Amino acid sequence: LCQPFAENQTVDAQSYPAGLLTGFRQTASRARDFSEIRESERSAYFQLLADVRQLGYANLWALSKPLRRSHNESQFASIYQHPNQYRGDVLRIRGYVRELSEWDASDDNDHGLATLYQAWVFTEDSLRNPYVIVCSDVSPGLRDRIRQQGKAELKEPVEVAGVFFKIWKYDARDGT
């Protein structure tokens, strides 16, 4: 769950609400891995997206931290094997957006999130397994490209900060 950087945002570490990170973790604790977003998770999912949008990307970036991992595990493997250790944490991922799409979420939530974007971000160590990143806004150039094409097939380098929610089950391109 992420949001792109806006040039006019400022970072003020003193303005973070007390318990912000604890709140992210408590909200995300409702998630169960290896499934799509379930009805029982929908409220928490959209609440996190709304909270991240309100916080602003510059502040989210300031809160992000390198991934914790064991000596022998890749970042992706560490999250995949130990998702509860990361759930609700603000993480930073560096890789390439390979696919980006948008959808109308206005009927799906009560948080004022009208349009959401889903990016498949591949990293050096995730191999053929993407991080599925959901955000409430993207750059105007990408937005225009998506609206012209329906979805964008890309290879754009990105570094994204976001809140880890769950290991999401999705249909791979090869049908598995």
C-alpha positions as CSV (number, residue, x, y, z in Angstrom):
1,L,0.0,0.0,0.0
2,C,1.8,3.1,-1.1
3,Q,1.4,6.6,-2.6
4,P,3.7,8.4,-5.0
5,F,5.9,11.4,-3.9
6,A,4.4,14.8,-4.3
7,E,6.9,17.6,-4.7
8,N,5.1,20.0,-2.4
9,Q,5.0,17.6,0.6
10,T,7.3,18.2,3.5
11,V,8.7,15.8,6.1
12,D,8.0,16.7,9.7
13,A,8.9,13.8,12.0
14,Q,7.5,15.7,15.0
15,S,4.0,15.7,13.5
16,Y,3.5,11.9,13.4
17,P,0.5,11.0,15.4
18,A,1.3,9.0,18.5
19,G,1.0,5.3,17.8
20,L,1.0,5.7,14.1
21,L,3.2,2.7,13.4
22,T,1.4,0.7,16.1
23,G,-1.9,1.5,14.4
24,F,-0.6,0.3,11.0
25,R,0.5,-3.0,12.6
26,Q,-2.9,-3.4,14.4
27,T,-4.9,-2.7,11.3
28,A,-2.7,-5.0,9.2
29,S,-2.8,-7.8,11.8
30,R,-6.3,-8.8,10.5
31,A,-4.8,-9.9,7.2
32,R,-4.3,-13.6,6.3
33,D,-1.7,-14.6,3.8
34,F,-1.9,-16.6,0.5
35,S,-5.4,-15.4,-0.4
36,E,-7.0,-12.5,-2.3
37,I,-8.4,-9.7,-0.1
38,R,-11.1,-11.4,1.8
39,E,-14.4,-9.8,2.9
40,S,-13.1,-9.9,6.5
41,E,-10.0,-7.9,5.5
42,R,-11.6,-5.3,3.3
43,S,-12.2,-2.7,6.0
44,A,-8.6,-3.0,7.3
45,Y,-7.2,-2.9,3.7
46,F,-9.0,0.3,2.7
47,Q,-8.3,1.9,6.1
48,L,-4.6,1.4,5.6
49,L,-4.8,2.9,2.1
50,A,-6.7,5.9,3.4
51,D,-4.2,6.3,6.3
52,V,-1.2,6.2,4.0
53,R,-2.8,8.7,1.6
54,Q,-3.5,11.1,4.5
55,L,0.1,10.7,5.9
56,G,1.6,11.7,2.5
57,Y,4.4,10.0,0.7
58,A,7.3,12.1,2.0
59,N,6.3,11.3,5.5
60,L,5.8,7.6,4.6
61,W,9.3,7.6,3.0
62,A,10.8,9.1,6.2
63,L,9.2,6.3,8.2
64,S,10.3,3.6,5.9
65,K,13.2,1.3,6.8
66,P,15.4,-1.3,5.2
67,L,14.0,-4.8,5.3
68,R,15.0,-7.0,8.2
69,R,16.3,-10.3,7.0
70,S,18.5,-13.2,8.1
71,H,22.0,-13.5,6.8
72,N,21.2,-16.2,4.2
73,E,17.8,-15.0,3.0
74,S,16.9,-12.6,0.2
75,Q,14.6,-9.7,1.1
76,F,11.7,-11.3,-0.9
77,A,12.3,-14.7,0.8
78,S,12.4,-13.2,4.2
79,I,9.0,-11.5,3.7
80,Y,7.6,-14.6,2.1
81,Q,8.8,-17.0,4.9
82,H,8.1,-14.6,7.8
83,P,5.2,-12.3,6.8
84,N,4.1,-11.7,10.4
85,Q,7.4,-10.1,11.2
86,Y,6.8,-7.4,8.6
87,R,3.0,-7.0,8.7
88,G,2.1,-3.3,9.2
89,D,5.8,-2.2,8.8
90,V,6.7,0.7,6.5
91,L,9.1,-0.9,4.0
92,R,11.1,0.3,1.0
93,I,11.3,-1.7,-2.2
94,R,13.6,-1.0,-5.1
95,G,12.9,-2.7,-8.5
96,Y,11.1,-2.3,-11.8
97,V,7.4,-1.7,-12.4
98,R,6.4,-4.2,-15.1
99,E,2.7,-3.8,-15.1
100,L,0.4,-1.0,-13.9
101,S,-3.3,-0.9,-13.9
102,E,-6.1,1.2,-12.4
103,W,-9.5,0.4,-11.1
104,D,-12.6,2.2,-9.8
105,A,-12.7,1.6,-6.1
106,S,-15.5,4.0,-5.2
107,D,-18.1,1.3,-4.6
108,D,-15.6,-0.8,-2.6
109,N,-15.0,1.4,0.4
110,D,-16.2,4.2,2.7
111,H,-12.8,6.0,2.8
112,G,-13.2,8.3,-0.2
113,L,-10.8,6.2,-2.3
114,A,-12.2,6.5,-5.8
115,T,-9.4,5.2,-8.0
116,L,-6.6,2.8,-7.0
117,Y,-3.6,1.6,-9.0
118,Q,-1.9,-1.8,-8.9
119,A,1.7,-2.1,-9.8
120,W,3.7,-5.3,-10.2
121,V,7.2,-4.5,-9.0
122,F,9.9,-7.0,-9.6
123,T,13.2,-6.8,-7.7
124,E,16.6,-8.4,-8.2
125,D,15.8,-11.1,-5.7
126,S,12.1,-11.7,-6.3
127,L,12.9,-13.2,-9.6
128,R,9.5,-14.0,-11.3
129,N,7.5,-13.2,-8.2
130,P,6.2,-9.6,-8.1
131,Y,5.6,-7.4,-5.1
132,V,2.0,-6.3,-5.7
133,I,1.9,-2.6,-4.8
134,V,-1.5,-0.8,-4.4
135,C,-1.6,3.0,-4.3
136,S,-4.1,5.8,-4.5
137,D,-2.2,7.9,-7.0
138,V,0.5,7.7,-9.7
139,S,2.4,10.3,-11.7
140,P,0.3,12.2,-14.3
141,G,2.4,10.7,-17.2
142,L,1.7,7.1,-16.0
143,R,-1.9,7.9,-15.3
144,D,-2.4,9.1,-18.9
145,R,-0.6,6.0,-20.3
146,I,-2.8,3.7,-18.3
147,R,-6.0,5.5,-19.4
148,Q,-5.0,5.2,-23.1
149,Q,-3.9,1.6,-22.9
150,G,-6.1,0.1,-20.2
151,K,-3.0,-1.0,-18.4
152,A,0.6,-0.2,-18.9
153,E,3.3,-2.8,-19.7
154,L,6.5,-1.1,-18.5
155,K,10.0,-1.5,-17.2
156,E,10.3,1.6,-15.1
157,P,12.8,1.7,-12.3
158,V,11.1,2.6,-8.9
159,E,11.9,2.8,-5.3
160,V,8.6,2.6,-3.3
161,A,7.8,3.0,0.4
162,G,4.6,1.4,1.6
163,V,3.0,-0.6,4.4
164,F,3.2,-4.4,4.1
165,F,-0.3,-5.8,4.4
166,K,-0.2,-9.5,3.3
167,I,1.2,-12.1,0.8
168,W,-1.5,-11.8,-1.8
169,K,-2.7,-14.7,-4.0
170,Y,-2.9,-13.7,-7.6
171,D,-3.2,-15.3,-11.0
172,A,0.2,-15.5,-12.7
173,R,0.5,-14.8,-16.4
174,D,1.1,-18.5,-17.0
175,G,-2.1,-19.4,-15.3
176,T,-0.7,-20.9,-12.1
